[in-house]
Amino acid sequence: MISVRKCNQLLPKVNKVITVKMIAHEPDFKKTLSWLDPTNKDDCIIAATLEVQREEPSSIVVLVTNDINHQNKAEMANLPFIEPPDTSTSSS
């Protein structure tokens, strides 16, 4: 598995076709980290991402978020994350 901090450095260097998959997945909290709270939306996303990671062991599963609290939880869960590119256009 890619280390959490190295993920941002490694992904931009990929020189091949990448397939991105968006999945709607309800996590099973009986099979995830005990400290995740099923009533917390960020924790639901972390749990679902971990579940997809377990179900797709040959795939690289990465959480995409610019929310620092979500990134902190992902890091605690040893889940790789990246920030989405800034798509805002400024008229300076």
N, CA, C and O atoms as a Tinker XYZ file with bonds, in Angstrom:
   368  protein
     1  N      0.839000   -1.180000    0.000000    73     2
     2  CA     0.000000    0.000000    0.000000    64     1     3
     3  C      0.883000    1.242000    0.000000    63     2     4     5
     4  O      1.944000    1.258000    0.624000    81     3
     5  N      0.449000    2.260000   -0.689000    73     3     6
     6  CA     1.172000    3.519000   -0.758000    64     5     7
     7  C      1.036000    4.223000    0.587000    63     6     8     9
     8  O     -0.057000    4.274000    1.150000    81     7
     9  N      2.126000    4.761000    1.103000    73     7    10
    10  CA     2.030000    5.483000    2.360000    64     9    11
    11  C      1.202000    6.745000    2.145000    63    10    12    13
    12  O      1.182000    7.317000    1.055000    81    11
    13  N      0.534000    7.157000    3.185000    73    11    14
    14  CA    -0.381000    8.294000    3.100000    64    13    15
    15  C      0.328000    9.548000    2.627000    63    14    16    17
    16  O     -0.176000   10.232000    1.736000    81    15
    17  N      1.477000    9.869000    3.190000    73    15    18
    18  CA     2.190000   11.098000    2.830000    64    17    19
    19  C      2.815000   11.026000    1.433000    63    18    20    21
    20  O      2.955000   12.058000    0.775000    81    19
    21  N      3.188000    9.849000    0.974000    73    19    22
    22  CA     3.808000    9.697000   -0.341000    64    21    23
    23  C      2.785000    9.758000   -1.478000    63    22    24    25
    24  O      3.157000    9.986000   -2.629000    81    23
    25  N      1.527000    9.561000   -1.172000    73    23    26
    26  CA     0.499000    9.484000   -2.213000    64    25    27
    27  C      0.483000   10.744000   -3.080000    63    26    28    29
    28  O      0.456000   10.645000   -4.307000    81    27
    29  N      0.500000   11.915000   -2.463000    73    27    30
    30  CA     0.491000   13.164000   -3.222000    64    29    31
    31  C      1.703000   13.288000   -4.119000    63    30    32    33
    32  O      1.613000   13.879000   -5.196000    81    31
    33  N      2.840000   12.742000   -3.699000    73    31    34
    34  CA     4.050000   12.835000   -4.497000    64    33    35
    35  C      4.046000   11.839000   -5.652000    63    34    36    37
    36  O      4.539000   12.156000   -6.734000    81    35
    37  N      3.507000   10.663000   -5.447000    73    35    38
    38  CA     3.583000    9.605000   -6.449000    64    37    39
    39  C      2.548000    9.718000   -7.561000    63    38    40    41
    40  O      2.869000    9.493000   -8.728000    81    39
    41  N      1.327000   10.059000   -7.220000    73    39    42
    42  CA     0.269000   10.035000   -8.229000    64    41    43
    43  C      0.509000   10.963000   -9.414000    63    42    44    45
    44  O      0.224000   10.563000  -10.543000    81    43
    45  N      1.016000   12.174000   -9.224000    73    43    46
    46  CA     1.243000   13.015000  -10.405000    64    45    47
    47  C      2.299000   12.457000  -11.355000    63    46    48    49
    48  O      2.370000   12.892000  -12.504000    81    47
    49  N      3.119000   11.509000  -10.911000    73    47    50
    50  CA     4.189000   10.958000  -11.738000    64    49    51
    51  C      3.761000    9.740000  -12.542000    63    50    52    53
    52  O      4.578000    9.182000  -13.276000    81    51
    53  N      2.523000    9.312000  -12.430000    73    51    54
    54  CA     2.056000    8.132000  -13.153000    64    53    55
    55  C      2.017000    8.456000  -14.646000    63    54    56    57
    56  O      1.448000    9.467000  -15.056000    81    55
    57  N      2.627000    7.590000  -15.448000    73    55    58
    58  CA     2.698000    7.814000  -16.895000    64    57    59
    59  C      1.921000    6.760000  -17.661000    63    58    60    61
    60  O      2.394000    6.260000  -18.682000    81    59
    61  N      0.748000    6.419000  -17.188000    73    59    62
    62  CA    -0.083000    5.458000  -17.894000    64    61    63
    63  C     -1.544000    5.823000  -17.681000    63    62    64    65
    64  O     -1.869000    6.728000  -16.912000    81    63
    65  N     -2.403000    5.114000  -18.365000    73    63    66
    66  CA    -3.832000    5.384000  -18.267000    64    65    67
    67  C     -4.332000    4.940000  -16.893000    63    66    68    69
    68  O     -4.018000    3.846000  -16.424000    81    67
    69  N     -5.103000    5.799000  -16.272000    73    67    70
    70  CA    -5.689000    5.494000  -14.961000    64    69    71
    71  C     -7.202000    5.485000  -15.120000    63    70    72    73
    72  O     -7.783000    6.407000  -15.692000    81    71
    73  N     -7.823000    4.450000  -14.615000    73    71    74
    74  CA    -9.281000    4.390000  -14.606000    64    73    75
    75  C     -9.769000    4.858000  -13.242000    63    74    76    77
    76  O     -9.368000    4.317000  -12.212000    81    75
    77  N    -10.627000    5.855000  -13.241000    73    75    78
    78  CA   -11.177000    6.382000  -11.992000    64    77    79
    79  C    -12.593000    5.871000  -11.859000    63    78    80    81
    80  O    -13.401000    5.981000  -12.781000    81    79
    81  N    -12.875000    5.320000  -10.716000    73    79    82
    82  CA   -14.196000    4.750000  -10.472000    64    81    83
    83  C    -14.818000    5.452000   -9.274000    63    82    84    85
    84  O    -14.188000    5.579000   -8.225000    81    83
    85  N    -16.034000    5.899000   -9.431000    73    83    86
    86  CA   -16.787000    6.466000   -8.303000    64    85    87
    87  C    -17.816000    5.423000   -7.894000    63    86    88    89
    88  O    -18.579000    4.930000   -8.724000    81    87
    89  N    -17.829000    5.095000   -6.615000    73    87    90
    90  CA   -18.696000    4.027000   -6.133000    64    89    91
    91  C    -19.549000    4.535000   -4.979000    63    90    92    93
    92  O    -19.034000    5.147000   -4.043000    81    91
    93  N    -20.842000    4.282000   -5.045000    73    91    94
    94  CA   -21.730000    4.544000   -3.907000    64    93    95
    95  C    -21.786000    3.256000   -3.096000    63    94    96    97
    96  O    -22.236000    2.221000   -3.587000    81    95
    97  N    -21.332000    3.328000   -1.867000    73    95    98
    98  CA   -21.196000    2.114000   -1.074000    64    97    99
    99  C    -21.584000    2.396000    0.376000    63    98   100   101
   100  O    -21.053000    3.319000    0.993000    81    99
   101  N    -22.495000    1.615000    0.913000    73    99   102
   102  CA   -22.862000    1.727000    2.325000    64   101   103
   103  C    -21.940000    0.814000    3.127000    63   102   104   105
   104  O    -21.905000   -0.392000    2.880000    81   103
   105  N    -21.195000    1.365000    4.081000    73   103   106
   106  CA   -20.247000    0.542000    4.825000    64   105   107
   107  C    -20.921000   -0.339000    5.873000    63   106   108   109
   108  O    -21.988000   -0.015000    6.394000    81   107
   109  N    -20.274000   -1.449000    6.162000    73   107   110
   110  CA   -20.695000   -2.338000    7.243000    64   109   111
   111  C    -19.798000   -2.019000    8.437000    63   110   112   113
   112  O    -18.628000   -2.403000    8.461000    81   111
   113  N    -20.342000   -1.323000    9.416000    73   111   114
   114  CA   -19.528000   -0.870000   10.544000    64   113   115
   115  C    -19.080000   -2.001000   11.457000    63   114   116   117
   116  O    -18.252000   -1.788000   12.342000    81   115
   117  N    -19.611000   -3.195000   11.257000    73   115   118
   118  CA   -19.146000   -4.353000   12.027000    64   117   119
   119  C    -17.786000   -4.824000   11.520000    63   118   120   121
   120  O    -17.075000   -5.547000   12.218000    81   119
   121  N    -17.425000   -4.409000   10.289000    73   119   122
   122  CA   -16.192000   -4.887000    9.657000    64   121   123
   123  C    -15.137000   -3.791000    9.505000    63   122   124   125
   124  O    -14.190000   -3.955000    8.735000    81   123
   125  N    -15.284000   -2.695000   10.214000    73   123   126
   126  CA   -14.343000   -1.593000   10.015000    64   125   127
   127  C    -13.681000   -1.205000   11.336000    63   126   128   129
   128  O    -13.837000   -1.898000   12.341000    81   127
   129  N    -12.965000   -0.129000   11.329000    73   127   130
   130  CA   -12.259000    0.336000   12.514000    64   129   131
   131  C    -13.243000    0.707000   13.621000    63   130   132   133
   132  O    -14.243000    1.381000   13.375000    81   131
   133  N    -12.953000    0.267000   14.825000    73   131   134
   134  CA   -13.898000    0.449000   15.939000    64   133   135
   135  C    -14.104000    1.909000   16.320000    63   134   136   137
   136  O    -15.143000    2.247000   16.887000    81   135
   137  N    -13.154000    2.775000   16.030000    73   135   138
   138  CA   -13.282000    4.175000   16.429000    64   137   139
   139  C    -14.094000    5.018000   15.441000    63   138   140   141
   140  O    -14.356000    6.190000   15.711000    81   139
   141  N    -14.495000    4.447000   14.312000    73   139   142
   142  CA   -15.339000    5.180000   13.362000    64   141   143
   143  C    -16.782000    5.197000   13.857000    63   142   144   145
   144  O    -17.305000    4.184000   14.321000    81   143
   145  N    -17.412000    6.358000   13.752000    73   143   146
   146  CA   -18.769000    6.575000   14.248000    64   145   147
   147  C    -19.759000    6.508000   13.081000    63   146   148   149
   148  O    -19.674000    7.324000   12.163000    81   147
   149  N    -20.703000    5.546000   13.097000    73   147   150
   150  CA   -21.648000    5.418000   11.974000    64   149   151
   151  C    -22.590000    6.614000   11.806000    63   150   152   153
   152  O    -23.249000    6.729000   10.773000    81   151
   153  N    -22.664000    7.496000   12.790000    73   151   154
   154  CA   -23.527000    8.677000   12.662000    64   153   155
   155  C    -22.769000    9.882000   12.092000    63   154   156   157
   156  O    -23.366000   10.927000   11.833000    81   155
   157  N    -21.458000    9.734000   11.897000    73   155   158
   158  CA   -20.630000   10.819000   11.368000    64   157   159
   159  C    -20.403000   10.582000    9.874000    63   158   160   161
   160  O    -19.909000    9.526000    9.477000    81   159
   161  N    -20.765000   11.568000    9.048000    73   159   162
   162  CA   -20.671000   11.399000    7.592000    64   161   163
   163  C    -19.231000   11.163000    7.110000    63   162   164   165
   164  O    -19.008000   10.338000    6.224000    81   163
   165  N    -18.265000   11.874000    7.678000    73   163   166
   166  CA   -16.862000   11.647000    7.299000    64   165   167
   167  C    -16.447000   10.217000    7.615000    63   166   168   169
   168  O    -15.765000    9.572000    6.818000    81   167
   169  N    -16.862000    9.720000    8.783000    73   167   170
   170  CA   -16.520000    8.353000    9.175000    64   169   171
   171  C    -17.177000    7.333000    8.252000    63   170   172   173
   172  O    -16.592000    6.288000    7.967000    81   171
   173  N    -18.379000    7.628000    7.787000    73   171   174
   174  CA   -19.053000    6.731000    6.827000    64   173   175
   175  C    -18.261000    6.649000    5.527000    63   174   176   177
   176  O    -18.124000    5.574000    4.943000    81   175
   177  N    -17.747000    7.776000    5.082000    73   175   178
   178  CA   -16.961000    7.803000    3.846000    64   177   179
   179  C    -15.652000    7.033000    4.033000    63   178   180   181
   180  O    -15.250000    6.265000    3.159000    81   179
   181  N    -14.992000    7.239000    5.171000    73   179   182
   182  CA   -13.752000    6.517000    5.467000    64   181   183
   183  C    -14.025000    5.012000    5.509000    63   182   184   185
   184  O    -13.292000    4.229000    4.905000    81   183
   185  N    -15.082000    4.609000    6.226000    73   183   186
   186  CA   -15.424000    3.183000    6.349000    64   185   187
   187  C    -15.741000    2.579000    4.985000    63   186   188   189
   188  O    -15.310000    1.466000    4.685000    81   187
   189  N    -16.489000    3.302000    4.161000    73   187   190
   190  CA   -16.834000    2.798000    2.831000    64   189   191
   191  C    -15.587000    2.663000    1.963000    63   190   192   193
   192  O    -15.450000    1.694000    1.217000    81   191
   193  N    -14.684000    3.628000    2.058000    73   191   194
   194  CA   -13.451000    3.581000    1.272000    64   193   195
   195  C    -12.572000    2.411000    1.706000    63   194   196   197
   196  O    -11.983000    1.729000    0.867000    81   195
   197  N    -12.483000    2.179000    3.013000    73   195   198
   198  CA   -11.727000    1.034000    3.522000    64   197   199
   199  C    -12.331000   -0.280000    3.042000    63   198   200   201
   200  O    -11.616000   -1.231000    2.727000    81   199
   201  N    -13.655000   -0.314000    2.993000    73   199   202
   202  CA   -14.342000   -1.526000    2.533000    64   201   203
   203  C    -14.053000   -1.795000    1.052000    63   202   204   205
   204  O    -13.805000   -2.936000    0.662000    81   203
   205  N    -14.086000   -0.752000    0.239000    73   203   206
   206  CA   -13.759000   -0.903000   -1.186000    64   205   207
   207  C    -12.308000   -1.367000   -1.321000    63   206   208   209
   208  O    -11.998000   -2.207000   -2.166000    81   207
   209  N    -11.429000   -0.824000   -0.496000    73   207   210
   210  CA   -10.019000   -1.220000   -0.513000    64   209   211
   211  C     -9.875000   -2.718000   -0.206000    63   210   212   213
   212  O     -9.073000   -3.409000   -0.834000    81   211
   213  N    -10.647000   -3.207000    0.753000    73   211   214
   214  CA   -10.613000   -4.635000    1.095000    64   213   215
   215  C    -11.185000   -5.492000   -0.023000    63   214   216   217
   216  O    -10.669000   -6.575000   -0.302000    81   215
   217  N    -12.260000   -5.010000   -0.672000    73   215   218
   218  CA   -12.935000   -5.775000   -1.728000    64   217   219
   219  C    -12.174000   -5.757000   -3.048000    63   218   220   221
   220  O    -12.369000   -6.640000   -3.883000    81   219
   221  N    -11.316000   -4.773000   -3.249000    73   219   222
   222  CA   -10.552000   -4.613000   -4.498000    64   221   223
   223  C     -9.056000   -4.591000   -4.177000    63   222   224   225
   224  O     -8.403000   -3.574000   -4.408000    81   223
   225  N     -8.497000   -5.682000   -3.653000    73   223   226
   226  CA    -7.105000   -5.653000   -3.196000    64   225   227
   227  C     -6.073000   -5.387000   -4.288000    63   226   228   229
   228  O     -4.964000   -4.950000   -3.982000    81   227
   229  N     -6.404000   -5.636000   -5.541000    73   227   230
   230  CA    -5.433000   -5.387000   -6.610000    64   229   231
   231  C     -5.522000   -3.958000   -7.148000    63   230   232   233
   232  O     -4.747000   -3.576000   -8.024000    81   231
   233  N     -6.459000   -3.172000   -6.631000    73   231   234
   234  CA    -6.631000   -1.791000   -7.077000    64   233   235
   235  C     -6.029000   -0.816000   -6.065000    63   234   236   237
   236  O     -5.941000   -1.112000   -4.874000    81   235
   237  N     -5.625000    0.329000   -6.555000    73   235   238
   238  CA    -5.182000    1.400000   -5.669000    64   237   239
   239  C     -6.420000    2.238000   -5.362000    63   238   240   241
   240  O     -7.019000    2.828000   -6.260000    81   239
   241  N     -6.787000    2.283000   -4.112000    73   239   242
   242  CA    -7.968000    3.024000   -3.678000    64   241   243
   243  C     -7.482000    4.255000   -2.930000    63   242   244   245
   244  O     -6.735000    4.147000   -1.957000    81   243
   245  N     -7.911000    5.431000   -3.390000    73   243   246
   246  CA    -7.463000    6.692000   -2.822000    64   245   247
   247  C     -8.668000    7.572000   -2.563000    63   246   248   249
   248  O     -9.545000    7.699000   -3.417000    81   247
   249  N     -8.715000    8.175000   -1.396000    73   247   250
   250  CA    -9.768000    9.126000   -1.049000    64   249   251
   251  C     -9.386000   10.500000   -1.601000    63   250   252   253
   252  O     -8.254000   10.947000   -1.416000    81   251
   253  N    -10.307000   11.160000   -2.265000    73   251   254
   254  CA   -10.060000   12.500000   -2.801000    64   253   255
   255  C    -10.860000   13.487000   -1.972000    63   254   256   257
   256  O    -12.091000   13.469000   -1.989000    81   255
   257  N    -10.152000   14.358000   -1.240000    73   255   258
   258  CA   -10.821000   15.344000   -0.391000    64   257   259
   259  C     -9.895000   16.521000   -0.121000    63   258   260   261
   260  O     -8.681000   16.351000   -0.013000    81   259
   261  N    -10.469000   17.713000   -0.012000    73   259   262
   262  CA    -9.679000   18.872000    0.397000    64   261   263
   263  C    -10.018000   19.291000    1.826000    63   262   264   265
   264  O     -9.538000   20.321000    2.299000    81   263
   265  N    -10.835000   18.508000    2.507000    73   263   266
   266  CA   -11.223000   18.780000    3.892000    64   265   267
   267  C    -10.123000   18.275000    4.829000    63   266   268   269
   268  O     -9.856000   17.074000    4.880000    81   267
   269  N     -9.490000   19.181000    5.566000    73   267   270
   270  CA    -8.355000   18.821000    6.411000    64   269   271
   271  C     -8.751000   17.827000    7.505000    63   270   272   273
   272  O     -7.960000   16.944000    7.836000    81   271
   273  N     -9.948000   17.947000    8.069000    73   271   274
   274  CA   -10.389000   17.003000    9.097000    64   273   275
   275  C    -10.569000   15.606000    8.514000    63   274   276   277
   276  O    -10.233000   14.605000    9.148000    81   275
   277  N    -11.101000   15.556000    7.306000    73   275   278
   278  CA   -11.273000   14.277000    6.614000    64   277   279
   279  C     -9.903000   13.669000    6.299000    63   278   280   281
   280  O     -9.712000   12.459000    6.430000    81   279
   281  N     -8.967000   14.497000    5.890000    73   279   282
   282  CA    -7.608000   14.032000    5.613000    64   281   283
   283  C     -6.956000   13.479000    6.879000    63   282   284   285
   284  O     -6.274000   12.455000    6.832000    81   283
   285  N     -7.165000   14.158000    8.010000    73   283   286
   286  CA    -6.603000   13.675000    9.278000    64   285   287
   287  C     -7.157000   12.300000    9.641000    63   286   288   289
   288  O     -6.410000   11.418000   10.064000    81   287
   289  N     -8.457000   12.121000    9.478000    73   287   290
   290  CA    -9.065000   10.814000    9.771000    64   289   291
   291  C     -8.564000    9.758000    8.795000    63   290   292   293
   292  O     -8.320000    8.618000    9.190000    81   291
   293  N     -8.411000   10.123000    7.534000    73   291   294
   294  CA    -7.892000    9.177000    6.545000    64   293   295
   295  C     -6.472000    8.754000    6.934000    63   294   296   297
   296  O     -6.118000    7.580000    6.828000    81   295
   297  N     -5.679000    9.702000    7.375000    73   295   298
   298  CA    -4.312000    9.383000    7.784000    64   297   299
   299  C     -4.318000    8.439000    8.988000    63   298   300   301
   300  O     -3.534000    7.491000    9.038000    81   299
   301  N     -5.198000    8.695000    9.956000    73   299   302
   302  CA    -5.291000    7.809000   11.124000    64   301   303
   303  C     -5.729000    6.400000   10.714000    63   302   304   305
   304  O     -5.356000    5.421000   11.359000    81   303
   305  N     -6.520000    6.300000    9.641000    73   303   306
   306  CA    -6.990000    5.003000    9.150000    64   305   307
   307  C     -5.996000    4.376000    8.165000    63   306   308   309
   308  O     -6.256000    3.309000    7.609000    81   307
   309  N     -4.858000    5.046000    7.954000    73   307   310
   310  CA    -3.839000    4.585000    7.012000    64   309   311
   311  C     -4.411000    4.455000    5.599000    63   310   312   313
   312  O     -4.097000    3.519000    4.865000    81   311
   313  N     -5.253000    5.413000    5.245000    73   311   314
   314  CA    -5.923000    5.437000    3.949000    64   313   315
   315  C     -5.293000    6.536000    3.088000    63   314   316   317
   316  O     -5.281000    7.696000    3.499000    81   315
   317  N     -4.773000    6.202000    1.911000    73   315   318
   318  CA    -4.179000    7.234000    1.067000    64   317   319
   319  C     -5.224000    8.246000    0.604000    63   318   320   321
   320  O     -6.368000    7.890000    0.318000    81   319
   321  N     -4.816000    9.503000    0.536000    73   319   322
   322  CA    -5.726000   10.551000    0.065000    64   321   323
   323  C     -4.945000   11.545000   -0.777000    63   322   324   325
   324  O     -3.728000   11.678000   -0.645000    81   323
   325  N     -5.664000   12.237000   -1.641000    73   323   326
   326  CA    -5.105000   13.350000   -2.395000    64   325   327
   327  C     -6.122000   14.483000   -2.376000    63   326   328   329
   328  O     -7.313000   14.269000   -2.151000    81   327
   329  N     -5.630000   15.684000   -2.616000    73   327   330
   330  CA    -6.529000   16.825000   -2.734000    64   329   331
   331  C     -6.918000   16.987000   -4.201000    63   330   332   333
   332  O     -6.087000   16.795000   -5.088000    81   331
   333  N     -8.173000   17.337000   -4.456000    73   331   334
   334  CA    -8.572000   17.565000   -5.850000    64   333   335
   335  C     -7.874000   18.816000   -6.372000    63   334   336   337
   336  O     -7.512000   19.695000   -5.590000    81   335
   337  N     -7.685000   18.902000   -7.674000    73   335   338
   338  CA    -7.057000   20.124000   -8.225000    64   337   339
   339  C     -7.976000   21.321000   -8.016000    63   338   340   341
   340  O     -9.200000   21.187000   -7.982000    81   339
   341  N     -7.368000   22.482000   -7.880000    73   339   342
   342  CA    -8.142000   23.708000   -7.744000    64   341   343
   343  C     -8.672000   24.105000   -9.115000    63   342   344   345
   344  O     -7.911000   24.468000  -10.012000    81   343
   345  N     -9.982000   24.030000   -9.257000    73   343   346
   346  CA   -10.600000   24.334000  -10.556000    64   345   347
   347  C    -11.213000   25.725000  -10.586000    63   346   348   349
   348  O    -11.848000   26.110000  -11.568000    81   347
   349  N    -11.021000   26.482000   -9.504000    73   347   350
   350  CA   -11.580000   27.846000   -9.485000    64   349   351
   351  C    -10.758000   28.733000  -10.404000    63   350   352   353
   352  O     -9.540000   28.591000  -10.514000    81   351
   353  N    -11.439000   29.631000  -11.046000    73   351   354
   354  CA   -10.760000   30.587000  -11.920000    64   353   355
   355  C    -10.874000   31.952000  -11.278000    63   354   356   357
   356  O    -11.962000   32.402000  -10.919000    81   355
   357  N     -9.754000   32.589000  -11.142000    73   355   358
   358  CA    -9.760000   33.938000  -10.533000    64   357   359
   359  C     -9.470000   34.960000  -11.619000    63   358   360   361
   360  O     -8.665000   34.721000  -12.519000    81   359
   361  N    -10.125000   36.080000  -11.522000    73   359   362
   362  CA    -9.893000   37.150000  -12.486000    64   361   363
   363  C     -9.076000   38.227000  -11.793000    63   362   364   365
   364  O     -9.621000   39.207000  -11.286000    81   363
   365  N     -7.755000   38.032000  -11.777000    73   363   366
   366  CA    -6.854000   38.973000  -11.081000    64   365   367
   367  C     -6.391000   40.047000  -12.014000    63   366   368
   368  O     -5.631000   40.928000  -11.612000    81   367
